[in-house]
Amino acid sequence: MKILITTNPGLEDICSRELESIGIKLLYFQEGRVEGEWKGDLEELVWSLERSKTVHKAFVLFYEGSLENVRLDWVREFLTPYHTFAVRAERIGEGLPSPELASKIGEKVINIIKETYGKAPKVNLDHPSLVIYSEQRFGKVRVGLLITGEESLHRRYYRIREHMASLKPSIAYSLLYLGGAMDANRIVDPMCGSGTIAIEAVLGFAPPEVYCFDINKKYVMDAITNAKVARVKEMITFGVHDATQLHEVVDNIDLIVTNPPYGIRMGSPKKVLKLYEKFFESSFKALRGGGKLVMITPLTEAKLLAQRAGLVLVHERDVYHGDLWTKVFIFQRP
């Protein structure tokens, strides 16, 4: 069966590797979407995806072709008159407007179930038991089943305290992965906000030492609260510290991963760049030789500032975060 996965734009390759690790054969990926093939049991697939770190939503595709010839016989396996359903439709390129496409697919679903059971299922657009997905991509219609629930899997249960500029946990995990967290002994987020990076480090990679710092005491307390909910508080060292003096608090760091302030929606980008400059200088001193710094920011000037501090750029990519296209930079201390 063909599987369609949505993920964070810019991190499709990380998601693809995770999908391959659970047995999905990769077919291709493009912006925010990964497609693969699964030959195992559907229930096993659902269970594996529920535990994934980079998947947002997943759909099993049962039909590809023209709208006129659409076949929905497979719906009988999943829907009865005693369940509610909804059709979520999407148009990419030219074609029917999404509401019209959803309506046409919904009518066909109702007719099939009514023919089978003698009674039609009810539509519930707010809280359906079953969600049927339909998309029209440049003339071709694809129809399938949402198998991961309508709430994106990037929403973690432990996030009861939210920072105003929190990273999606799927991005946090991916930054750690890109930085080589699987081989790191000491991981630090010196501008931790609500603690997402530190918590994802423990849950996803279980390094011996994880440090979660912020200059704002409230943010550190929020991070502690989230870590308690995630049941990883005892595995993280918390502290109220200035990121520009990181080297005075901890040294010989293998990996620094952080989502620093941007100064775009509030504050001043110039002041933020001054913060970056001092932070890079301190990070250079705190990292061990070969240690890495991973950061996400829309301020491209960060690259030059890090290089001036002696750090070497080893990787960069564009990643969509919030409603911004940002840069992910990975620097290394020689």
C-alpha positions as CSV (number, residue, x, y, z in Angstrom):
1,M,0.0,0.0,0.0
2,K,1.1,3.5,-0.7
3,I,1.7,5.8,2.2
4,L,1.7,9.7,2.2
5,I,3.4,11.4,5.1
6,T,3.5,15.1,5.9
7,T,6.4,16.5,7.8
8,N,8.1,19.9,8.3
9,P,9.2,21.5,5.1
10,G,13.0,21.4,4.8
11,L,13.3,18.2,6.9
12,E,11.9,15.6,4.5
13,D,15.2,13.7,4.3
14,I,15.3,13.3,8.1
15,C,11.7,12.0,8.0
16,S,12.5,9.7,5.1
17,R,15.3,8.1,7.1
18,E,13.0,7.5,10.1
19,L,10.4,6.0,7.8
20,E,12.9,3.6,6.2
21,S,14.0,2.5,9.7
22,I,10.4,1.2,10.4
23,G,10.2,-0.6,7.1
24,I,8.6,1.9,4.7
25,K,10.2,1.8,1.2
26,L,10.9,5.4,0.2
27,L,9.4,6.4,-3.2
28,Y,10.1,10.1,-3.2
29,F,9.8,13.3,-1.2
30,Q,9.1,16.9,-1.9
31,E,8.3,20.0,0.1
32,G,6.7,18.8,3.4
33,R,5.6,15.5,1.9
34,V,7.2,12.0,1.8
35,E,5.7,9.0,-0.1
36,G,6.5,5.4,0.5
37,E,5.3,1.9,0.2
38,W,4.3,-0.4,3.1
39,K,3.8,-4.1,2.7
40,G,3.1,-5.1,6.3
41,D,0.0,-5.0,8.5
42,L,-1.9,-1.7,8.7
43,E,-2.2,-1.8,12.5
44,E,1.5,-2.4,12.9
45,L,2.1,0.7,10.7
46,V,-0.2,2.9,12.7
47,W,1.5,1.8,15.9
48,S,5.0,2.6,14.5
49,L,4.0,6.0,13.2
50,E,2.4,7.0,16.5
51,R,5.9,6.7,18.0
52,S,7.6,8.6,15.3
53,K,9.6,11.8,15.9
54,T,9.3,13.6,12.6
55,V,5.9,12.6,11.1
56,H,3.1,15.1,11.3
57,K,0.3,13.2,9.6
58,A,0.0,9.9,7.6
59,F,-2.4,8.7,5.0
60,V,-2.9,5.4,3.2
61,L,-3.7,6.0,-0.4
62,F,-6.2,3.5,-2.0
63,Y,-7.0,5.2,-5.3
64,E,-5.2,7.3,-7.9
65,G,-6.8,8.3,-11.2
66,S,-9.6,10.4,-12.6
67,L,-12.5,11.8,-10.5
68,E,-15.0,10.3,-12.9
69,N,-13.7,6.8,-12.4
70,V,-12.9,7.0,-8.7
71,R,-13.3,3.7,-6.8
72,L,-14.1,3.7,-3.2
73,D,-15.0,0.0,-2.5
74,W,-12.3,-0.1,0.1
75,V,-14.4,2.3,2.3
76,R,-16.5,-0.7,3.4
77,E,-13.6,-2.1,5.4
78,F,-13.5,1.0,7.6
79,L,-16.9,2.6,7.7
80,T,-20.4,1.5,8.7
81,P,-23.7,3.5,9.1
82,Y,-23.0,3.6,12.8
83,H,-19.8,5.7,12.4
84,T,-19.4,9.3,11.4
85,F,-17.0,10.4,8.7
86,A,-15.6,13.6,7.0
87,V,-13.8,14.2,3.8
88,R,-10.8,16.5,3.9
89,A,-9.8,17.7,0.5
90,E,-6.9,19.6,-1.0
91,R,-6.2,21.0,-4.4
92,I,-2.7,21.4,-5.8
93,G,-2.6,23.1,-9.2
94,E,-5.7,23.4,-11.3
95,G,-8.9,21.5,-10.5
96,L,-12.1,21.6,-8.5
97,P,-12.1,23.8,-5.4
98,S,-11.4,21.7,-2.3
99,P,-15.0,22.0,-0.9
100,E,-16.5,20.8,-4.1
101,L,-14.0,17.9,-4.3
102,A,-14.8,16.9,-0.7
103,S,-18.5,17.1,-1.5
104,K,-18.3,14.8,-4.5
105,I,-16.2,12.2,-2.7
106,G,-18.5,12.4,0.3
107,E,-21.6,11.7,-1.8
108,K,-19.9,8.6,-3.3
109,V,-19.0,7.3,0.1
110,I,-22.5,7.7,1.4
111,N,-23.9,5.9,-1.6
112,I,-21.5,2.9,-1.2
113,I,-22.3,2.5,2.5
114,K,-26.0,2.9,1.9
115,E,-25.9,0.2,-0.9
116,T,-23.9,-2.1,1.4
117,Y,-25.9,-1.7,4.7
118,G,-29.2,-0.1,3.6
119,K,-28.4,2.9,5.7
120,A,-26.3,5.9,5.1
121,P,-23.5,7.0,7.5
122,K,-23.6,10.5,9.0
123,V,-21.2,13.3,8.2
124,N,-19.5,15.0,11.1
125,L,-17.1,17.7,10.1
126,D,-16.0,18.5,13.6
127,H,-15.3,15.2,15.3
128,P,-15.6,12.4,12.8
129,S,-14.8,8.8,13.6
130,L,-13.2,8.4,10.2
131,V,-11.4,10.9,8.0
132,I,-11.1,10.3,4.3
133,Y,-8.5,12.3,2.5
134,S,-8.7,13.4,-1.1
135,E,-6.4,15.5,-3.2
136,Q,-6.4,16.7,-6.7
137,R,-2.9,17.2,-8.0
138,F,-2.6,18.6,-11.5
139,G,-5.7,16.7,-12.7
140,K,-5.1,13.4,-10.9
141,V,-7.3,12.6,-7.9
142,R,-6.0,10.5,-5.0
143,V,-8.1,9.3,-2.2
144,G,-7.1,7.6,1.0
145,L,-7.5,7.3,4.8
146,L,-6.0,9.4,7.5
147,I,-4.4,6.9,9.9
148,T,-2.8,9.1,12.5
149,G,-5.7,11.3,13.8
150,E,-6.5,14.9,12.9
151,E,-4.1,16.4,15.4
152,S,-0.6,16.5,14.1
153,L,1.8,14.1,15.7
154,H,4.3,16.9,16.2
155,R,2.2,18.0,19.2
156,R,3.7,16.2,22.2
157,Y,1.8,15.4,25.3
158,Y,4.4,17.0,27.6
159,R,4.0,20.5,26.2
160,I,1.8,22.0,28.8
161,R,3.9,25.2,29.0
162,E,4.5,26.9,25.7
163,H,7.1,29.6,24.9
164,M,5.9,32.3,22.5
165,A,8.5,31.1,19.9
166,S,8.6,27.4,20.7
167,L,10.0,25.0,18.1
168,K,7.9,22.2,16.9
169,P,9.2,19.1,18.6
170,S,9.7,17.5,15.2
171,I,12.1,20.3,14.3
172,A,13.8,20.0,17.6
173,Y,14.4,16.3,17.1
174,S,15.6,16.9,13.6
175,L,18.1,19.5,14.7
176,L,19.5,17.1,17.2
177,Y,19.7,14.4,14.6
178,L,21.5,16.6,12.2
179,G,24.0,17.6,14.9
180,G,24.8,13.9,15.6
181,A,23.1,13.6,19.0
182,M,23.2,9.9,18.7
183,D,27.0,10.1,19.3
184,A,27.0,13.0,21.8
185,N,27.8,12.6,25.5
186,R,27.1,16.2,26.5
187,I,24.3,18.2,24.9
188,V,23.4,21.8,25.8
189,D,20.6,24.2,24.9
190,P,21.6,27.5,26.4
191,M,18.5,29.4,25.3
192,C,16.0,26.7,26.1
193,G,12.6,28.5,26.3
194,S,10.1,25.8,27.3
195,G,12.7,23.0,27.1
196,T,11.7,21.3,23.9
197,I,15.2,20.6,22.6
198,A,16.4,19.2,25.9
199,I,13.4,17.0,26.4
200,E,13.6,15.7,22.8
201,A,17.3,15.0,23.3
202,V,16.5,12.7,26.2
203,L,13.5,11.0,24.7
204,G,15.1,10.6,21.3
205,F,18.8,9.9,22.0
206,A,19.3,9.4,25.8
207,P,22.7,11.0,26.1
208,P,24.5,10.8,29.4
209,E,24.3,14.6,30.0
210,V,21.7,17.2,28.9
211,Y,21.8,20.8,30.0
212,C,18.8,23.2,29.7
213,F,19.6,26.9,30.4
214,D,18.0,30.2,29.9
215,I,18.6,33.7,31.2
216,N,14.9,34.0,32.0
217,K,13.9,32.1,35.2
218,K,10.3,31.8,34.1
219,Y,11.3,29.9,31.0
220,V,13.5,27.6,33.0
221,M,10.6,26.8,35.4
222,D,8.4,26.2,32.4
223,A,11.0,23.8,31.0
224,I,11.2,22.0,34.3
225,T,7.4,21.6,34.3
226,N,7.4,20.1,30.8
227,A,10.2,17.8,31.7
228,K,8.3,16.6,34.7
229,V,5.3,15.7,32.5
230,A,7.7,13.9,30.1
231,R,9.2,12.1,33.1
232,V,12.7,13.1,32.2
233,K,13.4,15.9,34.7
234,E,16.0,13.9,36.6
235,M,17.9,13.3,33.3
236,I,18.3,17.1,32.6
237,T,20.4,19.7,34.4
238,F,18.5,23.0,34.5
239,G,19.9,26.5,35.3
240,V,19.3,30.2,34.9
241,H,22.4,31.3,32.9
242,D,23.4,33.8,30.3
243,A,24.1,32.1,26.9
244,T,26.9,34.7,26.2
245,Q,28.7,33.3,29.3
246,L,28.1,29.6,28.6
247,H,31.8,28.7,28.8
248,E,31.8,29.8,32.5
249,V,29.1,27.2,33.3
250,V,29.9,24.1,31.3
251,D,32.8,23.1,28.9
252,N,33.9,20.2,26.8
253,I,30.5,20.2,25.1
254,D,29.8,17.8,22.3
255,L,26.7,19.4,20.9
256,I,24.9,22.8,21.4
257,V,21.5,22.9,19.8
258,T,19.4,26.0,20.2
259,N,16.6,28.2,18.9
260,P,17.7,31.7,19.7
261,P,15.6,34.9,19.6
262,Y,15.2,36.4,16.1
263,G,14.2,40.0,17.0
264,I,11.8,40.1,14.0
265,R,8.4,40.3,15.6
266,M,9.5,42.0,18.8
267,G,12.8,43.5,19.9
268,S,15.6,44.5,17.5
269,P,17.5,42.3,15.0
270,K,20.6,44.4,15.6
271,K,20.5,43.7,19.3
272,V,19.9,40.0,18.6
273,L,22.9,39.9,16.3
274,K,25.0,41.4,19.1
275,L,23.7,38.6,21.3
276,Y,24.7,36.1,18.6
277,E,28.2,37.5,18.4
278,K,28.9,37.1,22.1
279,F,27.1,33.7,22.1
280,F,29.3,32.4,19.3
281,E,32.5,33.6,21.2
282,S,31.4,31.8,24.3
283,S,30.3,28.7,22.4
284,F,33.7,28.4,20.8
285,K,35.3,28.3,24.2
286,A,32.7,25.8,25.6
287,L,32.8,23.3,22.8
288,R,35.3,20.5,22.7
289,G,37.5,20.2,19.6
290,G,35.2,18.8,16.9
291,G,32.1,19.8,18.9
292,K,29.1,21.2,17.0
293,L,26.7,24.1,17.3
294,V,23.3,23.7,15.6
295,M,21.0,26.7,15.5
296,I,17.9,27.8,13.6
297,T,17.4,31.5,12.7
298,P,16.2,33.7,9.8
299,L,19.1,36.0,10.4
300,T,21.6,35.0,7.7
301,E,24.2,37.3,9.2
302,A,24.7,34.6,11.9
303,K,26.9,32.7,9.5
304,L,29.6,35.4,9.2
305,L,29.4,36.1,13.0
306,A,30.0,32.4,13.8
307,Q,32.9,32.2,11.4
308,R,34.5,35.3,12.9
309,A,34.4,33.6,16.3
310,G,36.4,30.7,14.8
311,L,33.6,28.3,14.1
312,V,33.5,26.4,10.8
313,L,30.2,26.1,8.8
314,V,29.7,22.4,8.0
315,H,26.0,22.4,6.9
316,E,23.1,24.8,6.2
317,R,19.6,24.3,4.9
318,D,16.3,26.1,4.7
319,V,13.6,25.0,7.1
320,Y,10.0,26.3,7.5
321,H,9.4,27.3,11.1
322,G,6.1,29.0,12.1
323,D,5.4,31.2,9.2
324,L,9.0,31.9,8.3
325,W,11.6,30.3,6.1
326,T,14.6,30.1,8.4
327,K,18.2,28.8,8.1
328,V,19.5,25.9,10.0
329,F,23.3,26.3,10.5
330,I,25.7,23.7,11.8
331,F,29.0,25.0,12.9
332,Q,32.0,23.0,14.2
333,R,34.9,23.9,16.4
334,P,38.1,22.9,14.7
